[in-house]
């Protein structure tokens, strides 16, 4: 079975990502049925300090206990949905930091995005898309852009518009197709960086 991690990309108090990620997980699981298992991955649970590995992840696996714990969580997953807000036109620093901790664990896996912000976090997602390629991730096209004005009452109470259900389903369908297609790449041994 395909295992898809739904990464909650913010650790900020008062964040919306946990509610959005749970909504995505429930919709995705209902839509995919037995084809996939969807798991929440909350960055808050890992408390990763600002990158403290002396060697870049592309050159060698991390040695810190928190890095190994993070790698053990991400490594077995086959694909990702990243739920991200937008802070000053960028993804949260905690999310970028968590991505930078690993290299091998991301490669050969597709990634899709659910953004939430005033304009759906499209600029934050654009920056994440640029980061995906060098990590050898397959950045898929469908994106769900949730607006704080239209999908949240008074900017806090999450009430997504009905049109987003079909967008999540499209994202899941494409993510599963890519995960199946990239399966042989994930299974093949890789040369040392």
PyMOL commands that set and color helices and strands:
alter all, ss='L'
color gray80, all
select helices_A, chain A and resi 17-35+43-45+65-75+93-100+122-134+163-187
alter helices_A, ss='H'
color red, helices_A
select strands_A, chain A and resi 2-8+36-42+79-85+110-117+138-147+152-153+157-158
alter strands_A, ss='S'
color yellow, strands_A
deselect
rebuild
show_as cartoon
